[in-house]
């Protein structure tokens, strides 16, 4: 007769929690493509599912390295999630895990009452981490799940019954998110972050039941679009940094940041605080932080990403050195497309070459690139809001003073790179590089990966569209016409230089015809056509 404890009893202790996390990670991996597709903007490079999966994988890895006690596993998962968090959705997930772990304290067994209290406190911790919580997001879903779990525990439900109640409530809350956010209702989707959390809870439930993660099917590709959530929009500079020092006051820092920006997130403890905010001028926030402790791994921009393989296979990112050692500058750039990589390397930057946004560089890859550069001070060009959180984490891992510039794309990154002077101080270079960003206006011309409605505009799948800072500038069936409209919206009438960085393969005749059309329309401007070979774009446009 078997003496093995039933699945629910195994779930009471550390090993059971690790098993549940393993299944949840696999379950979230499987659903990541579908979560990525739940995005308001229908461009073909969504990342919310990837972000949450990568964050949970980091949590699992840390939990597996911890002692096998329940408390150590939970604390390890929370710490791993914070260190490996990708984007706002990953940061919020890390705070959910932190709140849960803090509730457990030093408990040796996970009881129904602890589970209910833990899920409720997880939601509270996540709400506290966001300065201006928005209903209809992952926060709402977490709150409803925690409330249902607490009620079930109070009724005397067993452990699995408590988690079942949380899953049911989360799934129902997800379906109600379009009623709470107009932008979701208009796009005809539910909240992606909330869906991700519901999937995670369902995975934990299956894991505690004793189901094997090996039985989870591999992810199925779905047309992807990047998530556009309230609190994740780019308002000015998306600034992130860590304040390190004794006796840090989280509440005071959060209040201070609230006066200096929007989309404020402040998490951590009395020894280290991770700060994220959007500000038109990041200077006051940085000055405020320096007065309270040592400022490390400064990065300036917003949001998430990483491996398409989600831990199952290599990402395909790689570090590429400058063309010559003598040309090397203390600058690291995340670059998508071999054309851009060659251009950056020729100018002396160390490149972390990526594929599509779903395969953004990992923290380890960025940290390796930063560590490989000469000098103690390093500038990093994320060149994508989704890479910026990984830069923030990477900077924490290396013994370098890292300054991350708020470059939203590779054209902006080039402007910053060209403004760097080896003869200037770090402060002067930072100022010059940021000023260079103000002189260039950019937009990407891509295509709709599925039918969608954006800002009241219906966009059938395949429609060409131009986006600048997530604003829809132009759309239509004719790529060239969309480019012309986008350039006009970017202010090409007064431009000295217009650059077309060619991404997706287009017929050579079409590219030449477009360049000539631009020259005729704006004869006062120099017009350059550069092969960027970046994925997921027809063109990246730059107007200076």
C-alpha positions as CSV (number, residue, x, y, z in Angstrom):
1,X,0.0,0.0,0.0
2,X,1.3,3.4,-0.9
3,X,2.5,5.6,2.0
4,X,2.8,8.8,-0.2
5,X,0.8,11.7,1.2
6,X,-2.1,13.0,-0.9
7,X,-1.4,15.9,-3.2
8,X,-3.1,18.4,-0.9
9,X,-1.0,17.5,2.1
10,X,2.2,17.7,-0.1
11,X,1.1,21.2,-1.0
12,X,1.3,22.2,2.6
13,X,5.1,22.4,2.7
14,X,8.0,23.9,0.7
15,X,8.4,21.0,-1.8
16,X,4.7,21.2,-2.6
17,X,4.9,24.9,-3.2
18,X,7.8,24.4,-5.6
19,X,5.8,21.7,-7.4
20,X,2.9,24.1,-7.8
21,X,5.2,26.9,-9.0
22,X,6.7,24.5,-11.6
23,X,3.3,23.7,-13.0
24,X,2.2,27.3,-12.9
25,X,5.3,28.3,-14.8
26,X,4.7,25.7,-17.5
27,X,1.0,26.7,-17.6
28,X,1.8,30.3,-18.0
29,X,4.4,29.5,-20.7
30,X,1.7,27.6,-22.6
31,X,-0.8,30.5,-22.5
32,X,1.8,33.2,-23.1
33,X,1.1,33.6,-26.8
34,X,-2.7,34.0,-26.2
35,X,-2.0,36.5,-23.4
36,X,0.3,38.4,-25.8
37,X,-2.5,38.7,-28.2
38,X,-4.7,40.5,-25.7
39,X,-3.4,43.9,-26.6
40,X,-5.0,47.2,-27.5
41,X,-2.5,48.0,-30.2
42,X,-2.5,45.3,-32.9
43,X,1.2,45.4,-33.8
44,X,2.9,42.0,-34.2
45,X,5.2,42.1,-31.2
46,X,3.2,41.6,-28.0
47,X,5.0,40.7,-24.8
48,X,2.8,40.7,-21.7
49,X,2.5,36.9,-21.6
50,X,6.3,36.6,-22.2
51,X,7.0,39.2,-19.4
52,X,4.9,37.4,-16.8
53,X,6.3,34.0,-17.8
54,X,9.9,35.2,-17.6
55,X,9.2,36.7,-14.2
56,X,7.7,33.6,-12.9
57,X,10.5,31.5,-14.3
58,X,12.9,33.7,-12.4
59,X,10.8,33.2,-9.2
60,X,10.9,29.5,-9.7
61,X,14.6,29.3,-10.2
62,X,15.2,31.2,-7.0
63,X,12.7,29.1,-5.1
64,X,14.4,25.9,-6.3
65,X,17.7,27.2,-4.9
66,X,16.3,28.1,-1.5
67,X,16.0,25.8,1.5
68,X,13.1,23.4,1.2
69,X,11.0,25.1,4.0
70,X,7.8,26.8,3.0
71,X,9.0,30.2,4.2
72,X,12.3,30.0,2.3
73,X,10.7,28.9,-0.9
74,X,8.1,31.7,-0.8
75,X,10.7,34.3,0.1
76,X,13.0,33.0,-2.6
77,X,10.3,33.1,-5.2
78,X,9.5,36.7,-4.2
79,X,13.1,37.8,-4.4
80,X,13.7,36.0,-7.7
81,X,10.6,37.6,-9.2
82,X,11.8,41.1,-8.2
83,X,15.2,40.5,-9.6
84,X,13.9,39.0,-12.8
85,X,10.8,41.1,-13.3
86,X,10.2,42.3,-16.9
87,X,8.2,45.4,-17.4
88,X,5.3,46.8,-15.2
89,X,3.4,43.5,-15.4
90,X,6.5,41.6,-14.1
91,X,7.0,44.2,-11.3
92,X,3.4,43.9,-10.2
93,X,3.7,40.1,-10.3
94,X,6.8,40.3,-8.1
95,X,4.8,42.4,-5.6
96,X,2.0,39.8,-5.6
97,X,4.5,37.2,-4.7
98,X,6.1,39.4,-2.1
99,X,2.8,40.1,-0.4
100,X,2.1,36.4,-0.3
101,X,5.5,35.5,1.1
102,X,5.3,38.2,3.8
103,X,2.0,36.7,5.0
104,X,3.5,33.3,5.4
105,X,6.2,34.6,7.7
106,X,8.1,31.6,9.2
107,X,5.1,29.2,8.9
108,X,6.1,25.6,8.2
109,X,2.8,24.6,6.6
110,X,0.5,26.3,4.2
111,X,-3.0,26.1,5.8
112,X,-6.2,27.2,4.1
113,X,-6.3,30.2,6.3
114,X,-2.8,31.2,5.4
115,X,-3.5,30.7,1.7
116,X,-6.6,32.9,1.9
117,X,-4.8,35.6,3.9
118,X,-1.7,35.4,1.6
119,X,-3.7,35.9,-1.6
120,X,-5.6,38.8,-0.1
121,X,-2.4,40.4,1.2
122,X,-0.7,39.8,-2.2
123,X,-3.4,42.0,-3.9
124,X,-2.9,44.6,-1.2
125,X,0.9,44.7,-1.7
126,X,0.4,45.1,-5.5
127,X,-2.1,47.9,-5.0
128,X,0.3,49.7,-2.6
129,X,3.1,49.4,-5.2
130,X,1.1,51.3,-7.8
131,X,0.7,55.0,-7.1
132,X,-2.5,55.4,-9.0
133,X,-4.2,52.0,-9.2
134,X,-6.5,51.5,-12.2
135,X,-9.5,49.2,-12.0
136,X,-10.0,46.7,-14.8
137,X,-6.4,45.5,-14.6
138,X,-4.4,42.8,-12.9
139,X,-4.9,44.7,-9.7
140,X,-8.6,44.2,-9.8
141,X,-8.3,40.5,-10.7
142,X,-5.9,39.9,-7.8
143,X,-8.2,41.7,-5.3
144,X,-11.2,39.7,-6.3
145,X,-9.2,36.4,-6.2
146,X,-7.9,37.3,-2.7
147,X,-11.3,38.3,-1.5
148,X,-12.8,35.0,-2.7
149,X,-9.9,33.0,-1.2
150,X,-10.4,34.7,2.2
151,X,-14.1,34.0,2.2
152,X,-13.6,30.4,1.3
153,X,-11.1,29.9,4.1
154,X,-13.5,31.5,6.5
155,X,-16.2,29.0,5.5
156,X,-13.8,26.2,6.3
157,X,-12.9,25.2,2.8
158,X,-9.8,22.9,2.4
159,X,-6.6,24.2,0.8
160,X,-7.6,23.2,-2.7
161,X,-11.1,24.6,-2.2
162,X,-9.6,28.0,-1.2
163,X,-7.5,28.1,-4.4
164,X,-10.4,26.9,-6.5
165,X,-12.4,29.9,-5.2
166,X,-9.6,32.2,-6.1
167,X,-9.3,30.8,-9.6
168,X,-13.0,31.1,-10.2
169,X,-13.1,34.7,-9.0
170,X,-10.1,35.7,-11.0
171,X,-11.5,34.3,-14.2
172,X,-14.8,36.1,-13.6
173,X,-13.0,39.3,-12.8
174,X,-11.0,39.0,-16.1
175,X,-14.2,38.8,-18.1
176,X,-15.5,42.0,-16.4
177,X,-12.4,44.1,-17.2
178,X,-13.8,45.5,-20.5
179,X,-16.7,46.9,-18.4
180,X,-14.2,48.8,-16.3
181,X,-11.9,50.1,-19.0
182,X,-13.1,51.8,-22.2
183,X,-9.9,51.1,-24.0
184,X,-10.4,47.3,-23.5
185,X,-14.1,47.4,-24.5
186,X,-13.2,49.4,-27.7
187,X,-10.5,46.9,-28.6
188,X,-12.7,43.9,-27.8
189,X,-10.2,42.3,-25.5
190,X,-9.9,41.5,-21.8
191,X,-7.0,42.7,-19.7
192,X,-3.9,40.8,-20.5
193,X,-2.2,41.2,-17.1
194,X,-5.3,40.1,-15.4
195,X,-5.6,37.1,-17.7
196,X,-2.0,36.2,-16.9
197,X,-2.7,36.2,-13.2
198,X,-5.8,34.0,-13.6
199,X,-3.7,31.6,-15.6
200,X,-1.0,31.6,-13.0
201,X,-3.5,30.8,-10.2
202,X,-5.0,28.0,-12.3
203,X,-1.5,26.6,-12.8
204,X,-0.8,26.7,-9.1
205,X,-4.1,24.8,-8.5
206,X,-3.2,22.1,-11.0
207,X,0.3,21.8,-9.4
208,X,-1.1,21.4,-5.9
209,X,-3.4,18.7,-7.2
210,X,-0.2,16.8,-8.2
211,X,-0.4,17.2,-11.9
212,X,2.9,17.0,-13.8
213,X,4.2,20.0,-15.6
214,X,5.6,17.7,-18.2
215,X,2.1,17.1,-19.5
216,X,1.5,20.7,-20.3
217,X,1.5,21.3,-24.1
218,X,4.0,23.5,-25.6
219,X,2.9,27.1,-26.4
220,X,0.7,27.6,-29.4
221,X,1.5,30.6,-31.6
222,X,-1.2,33.3,-31.7
223,X,-1.2,36.5,-33.6
224,X,0.5,38.9,-31.2
225,X,0.0,42.5,-30.3
226,X,1.8,44.4,-27.5
227,X,-0.3,45.3,-24.4
228,X,-1.3,48.9,-23.8
229,X,-2.3,49.2,-20.2
230,X,-3.1,52.2,-18.1
231,X,0.0,52.9,-16.1
232,X,2.3,51.6,-18.9
233,X,2.1,54.5,-21.3
234,X,5.1,56.5,-22.1
235,X,4.7,60.0,-20.5
236,X,8.0,61.8,-21.1
237,X,10.9,59.8,-19.7
238,X,10.2,56.4,-18.1
239,X,12.7,56.5,-15.3
240,X,13.8,53.6,-13.3
241,X,16.6,53.3,-10.6
242,X,17.4,51.7,-7.3
243,X,18.2,53.6,-4.1
244,X,20.5,51.7,-1.8
245,X,21.1,52.7,1.8
246,X,20.1,52.1,5.4
247,X,16.7,53.1,6.8
248,X,15.0,53.9,3.5
249,X,11.4,55.1,4.0
250,X,9.3,53.5,1.2
251,X,6.2,55.5,1.9
252,X,8.1,58.8,1.9
253,X,9.9,58.0,-1.3
254,X,6.6,57.0,-2.9
255,X,5.1,60.3,-1.9
256,X,8.1,62.2,-3.2
257,X,8.0,60.5,-6.5
258,X,4.2,61.1,-6.8
259,X,5.0,64.8,-6.9
260,X,7.6,64.3,-9.7
261,X,5.9,62.0,-12.2
262,X,3.2,59.6,-13.2
263,X,2.9,55.8,-13.3
264,X,4.9,55.6,-10.1
265,X,6.0,52.3,-8.7
266,X,8.2,52.1,-5.6
267,X,8.9,48.6,-4.2
268,X,11.6,47.1,-1.9
269,X,12.5,47.4,1.7
270,X,14.5,49.6,4.1
271,X,17.8,48.7,2.4
272,X,16.9,49.0,-1.3
273,X,14.1,50.6,-3.2
274,X,13.3,50.1,-6.8
275,X,11.7,53.1,-8.4
276,X,9.8,53.5,-11.6
277,X,8.0,56.6,-12.8
278,X,7.2,58.6,-16.0
279,X,8.3,62.2,-15.9
280,X,8.7,64.9,-18.5
281,X,12.1,65.7,-16.8
282,X,13.8,62.8,-14.9
283,X,16.3,65.1,-13.3
284,X,14.3,66.1,-10.2
285,X,13.5,62.4,-9.4
286,X,17.1,61.5,-9.7
287,X,18.2,64.4,-7.5
288,X,15.6,63.4,-4.9
289,X,16.9,59.8,-4.9
290,X,20.5,60.8,-4.6
291,X,19.7,62.8,-1.4
292,X,18.4,59.6,0.2
293,X,20.9,57.0,-0.7
294,X,23.3,55.6,-3.3
295,X,21.7,55.6,-6.8
296,X,22.4,52.6,-8.9
297,X,21.4,51.1,-12.3
298,X,19.6,54.2,-13.6
299,X,17.5,53.5,-16.6
300,X,15.0,55.8,-18.3
301,X,11.9,54.4,-20.1
302,X,9.0,51.9,-19.7
303,X,7.8,48.4,-20.0
304,X,8.7,44.6,-20.7
305,X,9.9,41.3,-22.4
306,X,12.2,38.4,-23.2
307,X,12.5,34.9,-24.5
308,X,10.0,33.5,-27.0
309,X,11.1,30.1,-25.9
310,X,10.3,31.1,-22.3
311,X,13.2,29.2,-20.7
312,X,12.8,26.2,-22.9
313,X,15.3,27.1,-25.6
314,X,17.9,29.9,-26.2
315,X,16.7,33.3,-27.0
316,X,19.1,33.9,-29.8
317,X,20.3,37.2,-28.5
318,X,24.1,37.7,-28.5
319,X,26.6,40.3,-27.6
320,X,28.5,41.9,-30.5
321,X,31.6,43.9,-29.9
322,X,32.5,47.1,-31.7
323,X,34.3,46.9,-35.0
324,X,37.7,47.5,-33.3
325,X,38.8,47.5,-29.8
326,X,40.2,51.0,-30.2
327,X,36.7,52.2,-31.3
328,X,35.0,50.8,-28.2
329,X,33.0,53.3,-26.2
330,X,31.4,52.8,-22.8
331,X,28.0,52.4,-24.5
332,X,25.8,49.3,-24.6
333,X,22.9,49.2,-27.0
334,X,20.0,46.7,-27.4
335,X,19.6,46.4,-31.1
336,X,17.1,44.4,-33.3
337,X,18.2,43.8,-36.8
338,X,21.7,43.2,-38.3
339,X,21.6,46.4,-40.3
340,X,21.3,48.4,-37.1
341,X,23.8,46.2,-35.3
342,X,26.4,46.9,-38.0
343,X,25.7,50.6,-37.8
344,X,26.0,50.7,-34.0
345,X,29.2,48.6,-34.0
346,X,30.8,50.9,-36.5
347,X,30.2,53.8,-34.2
348,X,31.8,52.0,-31.3
349,X,28.9,50.6,-29.3
350,X,28.7,47.1,-27.8
351,X,25.5,45.6,-29.1
352,X,23.2,43.1,-27.6
353,X,21.6,41.9,-30.8
354,X,18.0,40.7,-30.5
355,X,15.3,39.3,-32.7
356,X,11.7,40.3,-32.5
357,X,10.5,42.1,-29.3
358,X,9.3,38.7,-28.0
359,X,13.0,37.7,-27.8
360,X,14.3,40.7,-26.0
361,X,17.7,40.3,-24.3
362,X,17.8,38.8,-20.8
363,X,19.2,40.5,-17.7
364,X,22.2,38.1,-17.9
365,X,22.9,39.1,-21.5
366,X,22.7,42.8,-20.8
367,X,24.8,42.4,-17.6
368,X,27.5,40.6,-19.5
369,X,27.6,43.3,-22.1
370,X,27.8,46.0,-19.5
371,X,30.5,44.2,-17.6
372,X,32.5,43.7,-20.8
373,X,32.8,47.5,-21.5
374,X,35.8,49.5,-20.6
375,X,35.5,52.0,-17.8
376,X,33.5,52.3,-14.6
377,X,30.7,54.4,-16.1
378,X,28.6,52.9,-18.8
379,X,25.7,54.3,-20.9
380,X,23.0,51.9,-22.0
381,X,20.6,52.5,-24.8
382,X,17.5,50.2,-24.4
383,X,16.0,51.3,-27.7
384,X,12.7,49.8,-26.7
385,X,10.4,50.4,-23.7
386,X,10.2,46.7,-23.3
387,X,14.0,46.3,-22.8
388,X,14.3,49.1,-20.2
389,X,13.2,47.0,-17.1
390,X,15.8,44.4,-18.0
391,X,18.4,47.1,-18.2
392,X,17.4,48.2,-14.8
393,X,17.9,44.7,-13.4
394,X,21.2,44.2,-15.3
395,X,22.7,47.3,-13.8
396,X,22.1,46.0,-10.4
397,X,24.2,42.9,-11.2
398,X,27.4,44.6,-12.2
399,X,30.0,46.8,-10.6
400,X,29.5,49.7,-12.9
401,X,27.8,53.1,-12.7
402,X,25.1,52.7,-15.3
403,X,23.2,55.5,-17.0
404,X,20.3,54.3,-19.1
405,X,19.1,56.8,-21.7
406,X,15.3,56.9,-22.5
407,X,15.7,55.8,-26.1
408,X,12.4,54.4,-27.4
409,X,13.8,53.0,-30.6
410,X,17.0,52.5,-32.5
411,X,16.8,55.7,-34.4
412,X,16.7,57.6,-31.1
413,X,19.6,55.5,-29.8
414,X,21.7,56.5,-32.8
415,X,21.0,60.2,-32.0
416,X,22.2,59.7,-28.5
417,X,25.2,57.6,-29.6
418,X,26.4,60.3,-32.0
419,X,26.1,63.0,-29.2
420,X,28.6,61.1,-27.0
421,X,32.0,62.7,-26.6
422,X,35.0,60.8,-25.0
423,X,36.3,64.1,-23.8
424,X,33.2,65.1,-21.8
425,X,32.3,64.1,-18.3
426,X,29.6,61.6,-17.5
427,X,27.2,64.3,-16.5
428,X,27.9,66.4,-19.6
429,X,27.5,63.4,-21.9
430,X,24.2,62.4,-20.3
431,X,22.9,65.9,-20.8
432,X,24.1,66.0,-24.4
433,X,22.7,62.6,-25.2
434,X,19.3,63.4,-23.7
435,X,19.2,66.7,-25.6
436,X,19.9,64.8,-28.8
437,X,16.7,62.8,-28.2
438,X,14.7,66.0,-28.2
439,X,16.0,66.8,-31.6
440,X,14.8,63.6,-33.3
441,X,11.2,62.6,-33.8
442,X,10.5,59.0,-34.7
443,X,7.7,56.6,-35.7
444,X,7.5,53.0,-36.7
445,X,5.5,51.8,-39.7
446,X,4.3,48.3,-39.1
447,X,1.1,46.3,-39.8
448,X,-1.9,45.1,-37.9
449,X,-1.6,41.5,-36.8
450,X,-5.3,41.1,-36.4
451,X,-8.6,43.1,-36.6
452,X,-8.7,45.8,-34.0
453,X,-10.1,49.2,-33.1
454,X,-7.6,51.8,-31.9
455,X,-8.8,55.3,-30.8
456,X,-12.1,54.7,-32.6
457,X,-10.4,53.7,-35.8
458,X,-11.1,50.2,-37.2
459,X,-7.9,48.5,-38.4
460,X,-8.4,45.3,-40.3
461,X,-5.6,42.7,-40.1
462,X,-2.8,43.6,-42.5
463,X,-3.4,47.3,-42.4
464,X,-0.3,49.4,-42.5
465,X,-0.1,51.7,-39.5
466,X,2.3,54.3,-38.1
467,X,2.8,54.6,-34.4
468,X,4.8,57.2,-32.4
469,X,4.8,56.8,-28.6
470,X,1.9,54.5,-29.0
471,X,-0.1,57.2,-30.8
472,X,-1.7,56.2,-34.1
473,X,-0.3,58.7,-36.7
474,X,-1.6,57.1,-39.9
475,X,-3.1,53.9,-41.3
476,X,-4.1,52.5,-44.6
477,X,-3.6,49.8,-47.2
478,X,-0.7,51.6,-49.0
479,X,2.5,51.5,-47.0
480,X,4.1,54.4,-48.9
481,X,1.1,56.6,-48.3
482,X,1.2,55.8,-44.6
483,X,4.9,56.7,-44.5
484,X,4.1,60.0,-46.2
485,X,1.3,60.8,-43.7
486,X,3.5,59.8,-40.8
487,X,6.4,62.0,-41.9
488,X,4.0,65.0,-42.2
489,X,2.7,64.3,-38.7
490,X,6.3,64.2,-37.4
491,X,7.0,67.7,-38.7
492,X,8.9,66.9,-41.9
493,X,8.0,70.3,-43.3
494,X,10.7,71.9,-41.1
495,X,13.2,69.0,-41.1
496,X,16.8,69.1,-42.2
497,X,17.2,65.3,-42.3
498,X,14.7,62.5,-43.0
499,X,15.9,59.0,-42.5
500,X,14.0,55.8,-43.6
501,X,15.4,52.7,-41.8
502,X,14.1,49.8,-43.9
503,X,13.0,46.8,-41.8
504,X,10.9,44.1,-43.4
505,X,12.0,43.1,-46.9
506,X,10.2,45.2,-49.4
507,X,10.9,45.3,-53.2
508,X,13.9,47.5,-54.1
509,X,11.8,49.4,-56.6
510,X,9.2,50.3,-53.9
511,X,11.9,51.5,-51.5
512,X,13.5,53.7,-54.3
513,X,10.2,55.1,-55.4
514,X,9.3,56.0,-51.8
515,X,12.6,57.7,-51.2
516,X,12.1,59.8,-54.4
517,X,8.6,60.6,-53.4
518,X,9.9,61.9,-50.0
519,X,12.6,64.0,-51.7
520,X,10.0,65.6,-54.0
521,X,7.6,66.3,-51.2
522,X,10.3,67.8,-48.9
523,X,13.0,69.2,-51.1
524,X,14.6,71.2,-48.3
525,X,15.5,68.0,-46.4
526,X,18.3,65.5,-47.0
527,X,16.8,62.1,-47.3
528,X,18.6,58.9,-46.4
529,X,17.6,55.3,-46.8
530,X,19.4,52.9,-44.4
531,X,18.9,49.1,-44.3
532,X,18.1,48.5,-40.6
533,X,16.6,45.0,-41.2
534,X,14.7,45.3,-38.0
535,X,11.9,42.7,-37.6
536,X,8.2,43.6,-37.3
537,X,8.5,47.0,-39.1
538,X,8.2,48.1,-42.7
539,X,10.2,51.2,-41.8
540,X,11.5,53.2,-38.8
541,X,11.2,56.9,-39.6
542,X,13.4,59.6,-38.1
543,X,12.9,63.3,-38.6
544,X,15.6,65.8,-37.4
